[in-house]
Amino acid sequence: MGMLFVGLIGFGAVNFTGSATSVATVGEENVSVQDFARELQREQRALQAQTGQTLPISQMAAFGLDRAVLAQLISVAALDNEARMLGVSTGDENLQKEILEIPSFQGIDGRFDRETYAFTLQNAGLSEREFEADIRKETARTLIQGAIMTGVEMPKVLGDTLTSYIGARRSFSYVSLSGEDIALTAEVADEATLQAYYDENIPTFTLPETKVITYVQLTPNAVVNDVDVDEAALKELFEQRADQYQQPERRLVERLVFADQAAAEAAKAELQLGSTTFETLVTDRGLSLQDVDQGDLTQTELGAAGADVFAAEMNSVVGPLPTDLGPALYRINGTLAARSTAFEDVRDDLRTELALGRARRLIEQRSEEIEDQLAGGATLEELASDEGLKLAQINWTPAFEDEIAAYADFRVKAAAVTADDFPSVDFLDDGSLYALRLDEVLAPRPAPFAEVRQSVLDAWTADRRATALAAQAEALLADAKTTGDFAEGADVQVETGLTRTAYLDTTPAGMMTRIFELEVGELAMVTGADSTVVVRLDEILEPAESDELTAMANAIDAQLDQALAQALFQAYLEDAQTRARPQIDQHALSAVLANFH
């Protein structure tokens, strides 16, 4: 009830001057104009929260969202009509209890406040009678839904079947062959052979649709020399990073705090006698080394323990030493020497950083002038000549990610640009300014043989290797079928009790699926992108008993029960709607939508 009420707050009410009071009748129930308008507003606000943009009601109607809202309200009204016919309702005592528990109606003391109740309902555009009637209806709907969905169980056989399918296991033997194991006969492909292979596999060597794009670009590095950075600014930045450039000596330490001095001293004595270790002391306290790790600390940060910790040797344990939490033992794990960086050592780096930052701002200032020139009809070539921008042209496809196309923003704009678009200024992540123009769209076409000759040779060689690999695998399979076993000397791998989801490195992706299709003793060949296997199914095993499988079976049963319950309720709701014979007032609907324009 609280969630229902909060969903209504803040959306207000829409007043209508027409005579219609409802947009639909469903049996003895009505879908009021106010309810429809309020739900439209709620949907509008939800879309705004998701997208960050306000969607006009007219556009929502174009998307059919107004009909979706109406359909939902009709479903609710059908269930209310069903509750009326069945006589299902809630008493005043339960109604009062639900209202008193809604946080929105509680005062600063956490108890129900009558004035807050009235004020909140007024802001939501509801009267007390309307709100209490809504709660009664919602409670009745909940009772009906619970009566239908509670106790619903899917037949056990379906859950058992799914669990058996997922948990089923197989034991099998296989021989894996890869292209690297194949020794090809020496054969040099002549031009005629390669040309013939190229002609037979034109789709493989066809270039995709390509956009010929001309662009200009102005990068921060191109204007960095035009930026002046004074010495004072460099020293100021250096001082701001004093903690980075001037670091005192530090220690990597772990700290174990004890409740009192006696306990700390007893632990230290055990360490000295060798009867325990620092790790054991930590574990005995129910902690891990990560819990006691203090990182790297300066002597000042260590406080009263600083002097003793810094005087100790590596890997030693010192203490007990005082801390804010009590006496503690410290273990020293490492030493970080003091580091002091002179201004002169980083001066050039600081200058470059400041200059690039100012160069980006300079580019932003120039962008308006460049945009004006483009709007005035200046070409990209003229900008490159007059403004010092870099001019270039690329053949762009979605797979091209070199040069300026390495930037995601450029790729998005390149994908969307058309011949009708005029160049305009945009920015890249590094602060660069650019503008592009589509010169031409090249349809898919075969790549010139001379340009892809090496690719043709590689593909021809790979094809020969794949053919030889398939021939060897088929010979191995035929021999195994004849003799009933793999050939002597074959590298046979044996796997026991694997499920469908098992992964074996260097084997084809579809191997496990194929194995579960085999009968015991049956052999098969499975070919993948990088390898081919000849496999024999040795044994079919039932699912293994385990806590993990039991938990999965319980989860499957719960999901099936829930799915069945939801399906039953949906069927009941659809039947209730059919019997209620909804009637929609199209004029009232149009009036509501018109009031939002």
MIBA-134989 format. One record per residue (C-alpha): residue in three letters; x, y, z. Coordinates in steps of 0.02 Angstrom, whole numbers, plus 32768, in hexadecimal, padded with zeros to 4 digits. Layout:
// MIBA-134989
ALAXYZ...
END
This chain:
// MIBA-134989
MET800080008000GLY808F80758028MET80DE80597F7ELEU803680767F29PHE801F811A7F85VAL80D181587F68GLY80B781377EAFLEU802681B27EB1ILE807D823F7F0FGLY80C582CE7EABPHE806782AF7E0BGLY7FD5831E7E34ALA7F2883177DEAVAL7EEC83517D41ASN7E4683AC7D3FPHE7DCF83987CADTHR7D3A84017C83GLY7CE2837D7C19SER7C4D831A7C58ALA7CA282707C48THR7CDC82287CEDSER7D2581837CB0VAL7D8681467C19ALA7D4B80927C29THR7CCD80267C83VAL7CFC7F767CB7GLY7C677F187CFAGLU7C2D7F7C7D91GLU7CD27FDB7D9DASN7D0B80797D46VAL7DB580B57D0FSER7DA9816C7D3DVAL7DEC81FC7CD8GLN7E5582307D6CASP7EA181827D81PHE7ECE81797CC8ALA7F1B82277CCAARG7F7C82017D69GLU7FC2815E7D23LEU7FF581B67C82GLN805382367CE8ARG80A481AD7D50GLU80DE81557CB2GLN811E81F97C6DARG8184821A7D09ALA81C981687D07LEU8204817C7C54GLN825382227C7FALA82B281D17D0FGLN82F281477C9CTHR832281B07C05GLY8343825C7C50GLN82CC82A87BD0THR821882E17BDDLEU81A9827E7B66PRO810C82DF7B31ILE806682857B45SER804D82917A89GLN80ED822F7A6CMET80BD81B17AF3ALA801881997A96ALA8077818079F2PHE80DA80F57A47GLY803A80A67A88LEU806480C77B3EASP7FBA81147B5EARG7F6780717B28ALA7FDE800E7B95VAL7FAF80797C2CLEU7EF680637C06ALA7F0A7FA77BF3GLN7F5C7F9E7C9ELEU7ED080037CEEILE7E4D7F947C9BSER7EA47EFA7CE3VAL7E9F7F467D91ALA7DE97F777D7BALA7DBD7EC67D41LEU7E0A7E807DE0ASP7DAC7F017E49ASN7D0A7ECC7DF1GLU7D347E177E19ALA7D4E7E437ED0ARG7CA67E9D7ED3MET7C4E7E057E89LEU7CA37D907F05GLY7C827E037F98VAL7D3A7E0F7FC7SER7D677EA9802ETHR7DCA7EE180C7GLY7D857F1B816DASP7D9B7FC681BDGLU7E167F83823DASN7E8D7F3D81B9LEU7E787FDC8151GLN7EA8804781E5LYS7F407FDA820AGLU7F807FE98157ILE7F6C80A68155LEU7FC380BB81FCGLU805A805A81BBILE807780C78121PRO811481318144SER80D681C480DCPHE804D81E2815CGLN80BE81DF81F5GLY80FD82778253ILE81AB829B8294ASP818A82278329GLY816D819482B4ARG80B3818682DCPHE801B81A78270ASP7FF68260825FARG7F458293822CGLU7F78833A81E1THR800682EC817DTYR7F8A826B813BALA7F1082EF80FDPHE7F99836080B7THR7FF182D48059LEU7F5082978009GLN7F2483487FD6ASN7FCD835B7F7FALA7FAF82B77F24GLY7F0582F47EE5LEU7EA582717F4BSER7E1B827E7FCBGLU7E2082118066ARG7D8A81AF8028GLU7DDB818E7F7EPHE7E7F81577FCBGLU7E2D80E3804AALA7DC080997FC1ASP7E5E80797F5AILE7EAF80207FEDARG7E157FB28006LYS7E187F837F4EGLU7ED37F627F50THR7EC17EF17FE7ALA7E347E927F93ARG7E9C7E7C7EF5THR7F2D7E3C7F5ELEU7EBB7DBD7FB4ILE7E7C7D7B7F0DGLN7F2A7D737EC4GLY7F6A7D187F5EALA7EDA7C9C7F58ILE7F047C6E7EA4MET7FC27C6D7EAETHR7FE37C287F5CGLY800C7B707F66VAL801F7B577EAAGLU809E7AD17E7FMET80DE7A997DD8PRO80DD79DA7DC0LYS817D79967E0AVAL81A979397D6BLEU81D279DB7D0DGLY824E7A187D90ASP829C796C7D9CTHR82AE79647CDFLEU83037A0D7CD5THR837679E37D66SER83A5793D7D17TYR83C779947C72ILE84387A177CC2GLY8491799E7D37ALA84A5790D7CBCARG855978D07CA8ARG85BD78767C24SER8664781C7C21PHE86BC781A7B7ASER876278077B1FTYR879E78767A93VAL8831789E7A23SER884D795579FALEU889D798B7957SER88D17A3E792DGLY89147A917892GLU89BE7AA078E5ASP89CA79E178E6ILE89B179D4782AALA8A4B79C977BBLEU8A1D7A0E7710THR8A7579D57674ALA8AE37A5C762BGLU8A7F7AB875AAVAL8A9A7B687568ALA89FE7BBD752BASP8A167C137484GLU89B87CAE744FALA89387C4973EETHR890F7BDE7487LEU88FB7C7574F7GLN88937CD27476ALA88217C3B7465TYR880F7C2F7523TYR87EB7CE9752AASP87637CDA74A3GLU87127C4574FBASN870C7CA175A3ILE86DE7D52756FPRO866A7D6D7608THR87017D51767APHE87637DDA7624THR86D47E56760DLEU86E87EFF765FPRO86537F3F76C4GLU85F47FDF769ETHR8671806A76B9LYS865C812376DCVAL86DF81967694ILE86EB821D7719THR874F82BF7717TYR876E831177BEVAL87CE839D7811GLN8814838F78C0LEU88638406793BTHR88BB83AF79CDPRO88FE83FB7A6EASN89AD83C47A3BALA899D842B799CVAL898284CD79FDVAL89E584A87A9BASN8A7885107A5EASP8A0585A67A50VAL89E0859E7B0AASP8A4786007B88VAL8A5E85B57C35ASP8AB586247CB4GLU8B2E85E47D37ALA8ABC86167DC6ALA8A3185A37D89LEU8AAC85127D7CLYS8AEC852B7E2CGLU8A3B853C7E6FLEU8A0C84947E22PHE8AAC84487E67GLU8A7F84867F15GLN89CF84417F05ARG8A1B83957EE8ALA8A98839D7F75ASP8A5482FA7FBDGLN8A7982A47F18TYR8B2782EA7EFEGLN8B6582F07FB3GLN8B43824B800BPRO8B97821F80B1GLU8BD7817280DDARG8B4D80F380FCARG8B3380458142LEU8ABF7FBA8106VAL8A737F7881A7GLU89EE7F0581EEARG89A27F2C8298LEU894E7EB58311VAL88F57F0D83A0PHE88D47EB78449ALA88557EDA84D1ASP88D87EFC8556GLN89927F048576ALA899B7E5785C4ALA894F7E00852DALA89C47E5E84B7GLU8A5E7E30851EALA8A287D798527ALA8A177D73846ALYS8AC17DC58454ALA8B107D4584CBGLU8AC77CB68463LEU8B137D0283C7GLN8BBD7D108419LEU8BB67C5B8453GLY8B867C2383A3SER8AE77BCC83E0THR8A797C31836ATHR8A837CA482D3PHE8A3C7D4F82ADGLU89C67CFF822DTHR89857C8682B1LEU89667D14832DVAL89017D6E82A8THR889D7CD28279ASP88797CA88331ARG88267D528341GLY87B07D2982B1LEU88097DA4823DSER88687D9B819BLEU890C7DEE816BGLN88A87E668100ASP884B7E9E819CVAL88EC7ECE81F6ASP89487F178160GLN896B7FD0817EGLY89BB7FF480D5ASP8A50806B80CBLEU8A5D80EA8158THR8AD581758187GLN8B2181828234THR8AAB8211825CGLU8A1381AD8225LEU8A46811F8299GLY8A3A8193832FALA8A85815683D1ALA8AB980B2837DGLY8B19810C82F3ALA8BC781108340ASP8BCA8057836FVAL8B81801F82C8PHE8C0080838264ALA8C8E804182CFALA8C5C7F8B82B3GLU8CA17F16822FMET8C447ED0819AASN8BCC7E3E81BFSER8BDC7E59827AVAL8B4C7E6E82F6VAL8B577EFC8374GLY8AEB7F2C8407PRO8A7E7F308465LEU8A737FE88431PRO89EA8065845FTHR8960809083E3ASP88B780E683EELEU8864803A83F2GLY88D77FEC8475PRO89807F95847AALA89B47F4883D4LEU8A397EDE8381TYR8A807F1F82DDARG8ACF7EB58255ILE8B407F1481DBASN8B2E7ED08129GLY8B8D7F5080C4THR8BE67FF780BALEU8BC28081803EALA8C4E80FE8032ALA8C2E81B98039ARG8C1582087F8FSER8C3882BC7F65THR8C1A83007EB6ALA8C6483A77E86PHE8BFE84277E27GLU8C7A84267D98ASP8C63836A7D80VAL8BA8837A7D5DARG8BA2842A7D16ASP8B8E83F17C61ASP8B0683747C8ELEU8AA683F87CF0ARG8AB584737C62THR8A7383F57BE4GLU89E183CC7C55LEU89B284827C71ALA89CE84AF7BBCLEU895F84227B7DGLY88D584547BF4ARG88DD85087BB7ALA88E984CA7B03ARG884384707B18ARG87F3850F7B57LEU883F856E7AC4ILE87F284EF7A4DGLU874985057AA1GLN875785C17A87ARG878285A979CFSER86F4852E79B4GLU866E85B479A8GLU86D186127923ILE86ED857278BFGLU8636854278CFASP860485ED788BGLN867885D677F6LEU862B852D77CFALA857D857777DDGLY85B486007766GLY85E2858076E1ALA869C85667701THR86DC84BD76C8LEU87498449772FGLU87D7846A76B5GLU87C8852576D4LEU87CA850B7790ALA886884A37781SER88B9852C771AASP888285C47780GLU887485807831GLY890385037837LEU8896846A7851LYS88D183BF781ALEU88778382777DALA886982C77759GLN87FD82457704ILE87D48193773AASN8773810176F3TRP870580DA7789THR86AB803877B3PRO86678000785DALA87027F92786FPHE877B8023784FGLU87C2806478F3ASP886680B478C0GLU8899816C78BFILE880A81DE78F6ALA8791814A78ECALA87E08109798BTYR876D818379E7ALA86BF813F7A0BASP866C81E979F2PHE86B381F67943ARG867981467916VAL85C8816D7950LYS85C1820A78E5ALA861281B37851ALA858F812A7858ALA850181A97857VAL8543822977D8THR84EB82377730ALA851382957690ASP848E831776BFASP84E283447765PHE854883E37770PRO85ED83DD77D1SER85DF84197885VAL865784287917ASP866283997995PHE86E083697A1BLEU874082CB7A46ASP876C82897AF3ASP881A82D57AEFGLY87D683847ACESER87F483807A12LEU877F83DD799FTYR8747838C78FDALA86C9839A7870LEU86A5831777EAARG8654830A773FLEU8616827176E2ASP865F82757632GLU862781CD75EDVAL85DB8126761ELEU8630809175CDALA85BE7FFA75B8PRO85FE7F4E75ECARG867F7F18756APRO87077E967553ALA87AF7ECF7593PRO88307ED97507PHE888F7E3574FCALA89377E8C7504GLU890A7EE075A9VAL88CF7E4075FFARG89477DC475B0GLN89967D987658SER88EB7D7F76A6VAL88BC7D0D7615LEU895C7CA9762EASP893C7C9A76EAALA88887C6276CCTRP88BE7BE47648THR89407B9B76BFALA88C27B94774DASP88457B3D76DBARG88C77AB976ACARG88EF7A9E7762ALA88377A8E7791THR881B7A117705ALA88B079A9773DLEU887479B377F2ALA87C6797677C3ALA881078E7775DGLN887D78AF77EEALA87EB78B87867GLU877B785577F2ALA880177D077E0LEU881377C6789DLEU875677B978B0ALA87467731782BASP87D376CB787BALA878676DB7929LYS86DD76A178E7THR872F760B7894THR879B75D47927GLY872C761279B5ASP87BA76787A00PHE882D770879D6ALA88CA76E27974GLU896476B379D5GLY89D0774A79F6ALA893E77C579EFASP893F78487A79VAL889D78117ACEGLN885578827B55VAL87D8783A7BD3GLU875778A07C31THR86E4785E7CB8GLY863D78A07CF6LEU863479477C9ATHR859279AA7C89ARG85537A097BF1THR85A17AAB7C2FALA86517A637C41TYR86DB7AC07BE5LEU87737A6B7B9BASP87FA7ADB7B55THR882D7AC77A9ETHR87907A637A74PRO87027A9B7A00ALA86797B027A52GLY85F07A877A1FMET864879EA7A5DMET85E779D57B01THR854179ED7AA9ARG856D79667A2BILE85A878EE7AB3PHE84FF78F67B0AGLU84AD78C17A67LEU8513781F7A5BGLU84EC77707A97VAL8569770D7AFDGLY85F676D07A8BGLU85C6774479FCLEU864E77AA79A8ALA864078567956MET86AC78DD790AVAL869579927945THR86E77A2078E6GLY870A7ACC792FALA87627B6A78F8ASP880D7B36793BSER88027A7B7955THR87A879DA7929VAL8785794A79A2VAL87537895798DVAL86F078667A28ARG86A677C47A6ELEU862177C07AF5ASP865577457B7CGLU85D077557C03ILE852D77AE7C2ELEU852577E37CE5GLU849778257D50PRO84A678D27DA0ALA851E78D47E34GLU84D478F37EE0SER851479997F20ASP84DD7A307F83GLU84F07A9A7EE8LEU847D7A2B7E80THR83FE7A247F0EALA83FC7AE27F1AMET83E87AF07E5EALA83587A737E5FASN83017AD57EE9ALA83187B777E87ILE82D17B267DE9ASP823A7AE57E49ALA821B7B927E94GLN82277BE77DEALEU81B17B697D9AASP81337B7C7E28GLN813A7C387E17ALA81277C317D5ALEU808F7BBF7D68ALA80407C2D7DEEGLN80587CC87D83ALA80117C707CEALEU7F777C397D4CPHE7F5A7CE87D8FGLN7F6F7D337CE1ALA7EF07CB87C9BTYR7E777CE27D27LEU7E907D9D7D0AGLU7E717D8C7C4FASP7DD27D287C72ALA7D997DAD7CEFGLN7DB37E347C6BTHR7D517DD07BE9ARG7CBE7DB97C5FALA7CC27E707C94ARG7CB27EAA7BDDPRO7D187F4B7BE4GLN7CCD7FE07B88ILE7D4380707B58ASP7D0781237B44GLN7D7481627AB4HIS7D3582157AC6ALA7D6A82197B7DLEU7E1581D27B4ESER7E2D82587ACAALA7DFA82DF7B46VAL7E7C82A37BC5LEU7F0782A37B43ALA7ED1834D7B01ASN7EE383987BAFPHE7F9B836B7BB1HIS7FC683C67B0E
END
